[in-house]
Amino acid sequence: MTSHNLAALLPVHVQRRDAETGGALGALLAVVGDQVGLTADEVAQLYEDWFIETCAPWAVPYLGDLVGYRIAGGYTAALAGGDESARLLAARLAPRRDVADTVAARRRKGTLSVLEDLARSVADWPARAVEFRRTLGITQPVRLYGDAAAIARRSRLTPGRLVDVRDGAALDLIGTPFDRSTHLAEAPRLSSPGRRTGRHNPQAVGVFVWRLSTQAVTGAPANCIDSARNLYTFSVLGNDTQLITRPVAEPVRTHLAGAENLPVAITRRAARDRLAEFYGPDKSFTIWAGVRNAPPVPIPPSALVVADLSGWRYRPGPGQVVVDPVLGRIAFGRRVLPRRGVWVSYHHAFPDDLGGGEYPRLPVTPDDVPVYRVGAGADFERINQAYERWQADAPADAVIEITDNGAYQEQLEFEVGEGQRLTLRAAEGRRPTLRLLNWYSNRPDALQLRGTGRGARVVLDGLLITGRGVSATGHLSEVDIRHCTLVPGWSLEPHCAPTHPAEPSLVLEETRACVRIHRSILGTIVVVADEVHTDPLGIRLTDSILDATDAHREALTAPEGRLAHAVLDVERCTVIGTVGTHAIRLAEDSIFDGKVRVGRRATGCMRFCYVPAGSRTPRRFHCEPDTALSGTTDPGDRLLITNRVRPRFTDRRYGMPGYLQLARSCPDELRRGAEDRSELGVHHHLFQPQREDDLRRRLDEFTPAGAAAGLILVT
């Protein structure tokens, strides 16, 4: 709101007289000035409401109605919701970009490029549209005269031919959106959801979409697997990682998307044949190597060899650097030995901006809060140096900010005094790694957070923590974990299996801290508390993953398998493993892929969640499989329903591209089981069911005449 200082417009002698008599006139004019500011803001907003880019949300359907845009159902109800999730849903149901492009899209109606644009503007998914009639093959009729080319022109189809098994590049593309081989016609239609579909028929137009987001890792250290043989992985955790293409913007709107414009997986053959398209600064991946007494330099493309490094059987020659983009592995030959380390930049796929990553987090620091910066070229080289300076200065509120993507191997123990708040965070656009090693032989080596006075608070923001977990103890009042990854199982094997699956990621020991976890990934939480003389801890998880690495391991527990002395709040989360806690105050729009045991069932509520059968919980409202089982008494039918209505994920292992993404085979009771009909779990706020439905509706409106468009999910 703009406030107008009307008292400043009065003559000086009037202002002086008013100040001498108590300032009644100034107070009155301040109230009038606030109302004038409100009126001015409303007048300014009236002008902004003429444009779709700047109008208020309530004006979007009115502007859309002027151009004949059909708003998806539920927009008004979503707009009426006051929380952030409702506002995000409203933006998905009526994307401003799609409303703005309505007129331009109608002028290009019936073209493939407009279908690709619809996928980007409606669902925010990169897409490629394909006419399958161009890949259909026919056999030459005996009774028709003319050569094969003439027959093809009359039938508008391609003459049938056998696949050339010597053309490896074409064989790699079979079944992909870039398939150029010839196929026989299929009877089922592509645009028939819920039934068996077929791609290849004369009327089919397929829109391939990529739902996984592209995550960048820039200038990060590679992980050394074998220093004697100079074997490395792109991932700092040591697991295999499929590299993907960094998409290049299309030159014009009428351009059909190619492989270079989409986040496709880089194959070995494509990298070998077109290395210059993928390798280099500002491209899909780059490798730097540092030699003794010299700065790191990019490996020249002439030294790179693309090969299969499965089992590390390939032996590089002298002066060669072997890269496997499918597994994300690197092997150095003689004469290119990296004495000062290896750094990489690459892109990989992940379902969402979650955990530690380079995605925008927008951390805000007040001007009066000191910031101790750590990193290459910063004030401090190590985190402990910045911590020691903070201890010497002893400010009430401070930030230790890591300014690069380096891997920090230090013994980290933070003590926060009475009334102090310490934030350890990554700078915007950075994802540093804290590697907690086995420093001590007689005690744990976790990242220690210790409070030494009332009101001590600690914040972890934007970090990737591996090797060990985090331990909070002492007189802490708050522990905030935001946009962090505490690797479930501490670290990963090459195939993304956890190295220590039974070890906890967070231990809360004899502390009264209120723990808040937001948009983070972590493993088991263990609560060690005096259940007789202290109240339960408060643990709140929002938009996060709690992964015990197996549905039968404890995700939240106390020593010896007892119930954790904690009160749990869970909103839009996915929990892998069993949960044993004192009470659950509220759980909504979440998936519990493991039995839940609650001590106090009379307290709290679980609503719109998946809770396995046999769980002991507070009262449940519209939870699965309870709702699906309602009215069914036959034991056989109940067993069938219970087996059908259960979570199915693309992949359950952290480090895989489809980590805890609901699979296409997951039942609609979970894919659309939230209160707002979105999916349950950590990816609820993506509103993928609504995006998919809205995109299908828009495709029906802009499909070429005589064709039937269908949606094909690549990832």
Secondary structure as GFF3:
##gff-version 3
##sequence-region A 1 715
A	DSSP	three_ten_helix	6	9	.	.	.	ID=ss1
A	DSSP	alpha_helix	12	20	.	.	.	ID=ss2
A	DSSP	alpha_helix	24	48	.	.	.	ID=ss3
A	DSSP	three_ten_helix	57	59	.	.	.	ID=ss4
A	DSSP	alpha_helix	60	66	.	.	.	ID=ss5
A	DSSP	alpha_helix	75	80	.	.	.	ID=ss6
A	DSSP	alpha_helix	84	93	.	.	.	ID=ss7
A	DSSP	alpha_helix	96	100	.	.	.	ID=ss8
A	DSSP	alpha_helix	102	107	.	.	.	ID=ss9
A	DSSP	alpha_helix	112	123	.	.	.	ID=ss10
A	DSSP	beta_strand	127	131	.	.	.	ID=ss11
A	DSSP	three_ten_helix	132	135	.	.	.	ID=ss12
A	DSSP	beta_strand	137	138	.	.	.	ID=ss13
A	DSSP	alpha_helix	148	155	.	.	.	ID=ss14
A	DSSP	beta_strand	158	159	.	.	.	ID=ss15
A	DSSP	alpha_helix	168	172	.	.	.	ID=ss16
A	DSSP	beta_strand	204	209	.	.	.	ID=ss17
A	DSSP	beta_strand	213	221	.	.	.	ID=ss18
A	DSSP	beta_strand	223	226	.	.	.	ID=ss19
A	DSSP	beta_strand	231	233	.	.	.	ID=ss20
A	DSSP	three_ten_helix	259	261	.	.	.	ID=ss21
A	DSSP	alpha_helix	268	273	.	.	.	ID=ss22
A	DSSP	alpha_helix	275	278	.	.	.	ID=ss23
A	DSSP	beta_strand	286	289	.	.	.	ID=ss24
A	DSSP	beta_strand	297	298	.	.	.	ID=ss25
A	DSSP	three_ten_helix	301	303	.	.	.	ID=ss26
A	DSSP	beta_strand	304	306	.	.	.	ID=ss27
A	DSSP	three_ten_helix	310	312	.	.	.	ID=ss28
A	DSSP	beta_strand	321	324	.	.	.	ID=ss29
A	DSSP	beta_strand	329	332	.	.	.	ID=ss30
A	DSSP	beta_strand	342	350	.	.	.	ID=ss31
A	DSSP	beta_strand	371	374	.	.	.	ID=ss32
A	DSSP	alpha_helix	383	393	.	.	.	ID=ss33
A	DSSP	beta_strand	397	402	.	.	.	ID=ss34
A	DSSP	beta_strand	407	408	.	.	.	ID=ss35
A	DSSP	beta_strand	413	416	.	.	.	ID=ss36
A	DSSP	beta_strand	421	426	.	.	.	ID=ss37
A	DSSP	beta_strand	433	435	.	.	.	ID=ss38
A	DSSP	beta_strand	447	461	.	.	.	ID=ss39
A	DSSP	beta_strand	464	466	.	.	.	ID=ss40
A	DSSP	beta_strand	470	482	.	.	.	ID=ss41
A	DSSP	beta_strand	485	486	.	.	.	ID=ss42
A	DSSP	beta_strand	506	511	.	.	.	ID=ss43
A	DSSP	beta_strand	514	518	.	.	.	ID=ss44
A	DSSP	beta_strand	521	522	.	.	.	ID=ss45
A	DSSP	beta_strand	525	528	.	.	.	ID=ss46
A	DSSP	beta_strand	537	542	.	.	.	ID=ss47
A	DSSP	beta_strand	545	547	.	.	.	ID=ss48
A	DSSP	beta_strand	554	557	.	.	.	ID=ss49
A	DSSP	three_ten_helix	559	561	.	.	.	ID=ss50
A	DSSP	beta_strand	564	571	.	.	.	ID=ss51
A	DSSP	beta_strand	574	576	.	.	.	ID=ss52
A	DSSP	beta_strand	578	588	.	.	.	ID=ss53
A	DSSP	beta_strand	591	593	.	.	.	ID=ss54
A	DSSP	beta_strand	596	598	.	.	.	ID=ss55
A	DSSP	beta_strand	605	607	.	.	.	ID=ss56
A	DSSP	beta_strand	619	621	.	.	.	ID=ss57
A	DSSP	alpha_helix	626	629	.	.	.	ID=ss58
A	DSSP	alpha_helix	635	644	.	.	.	ID=ss59
A	DSSP	alpha_helix	668	671	.	.	.	ID=ss60
A	DSSP	three_ten_helix	684	686	.	.	.	ID=ss61
A	DSSP	alpha_helix	688	702	.	.	.	ID=ss62
A	DSSP	beta_strand	708	713	.	.	.	ID=ss63
###
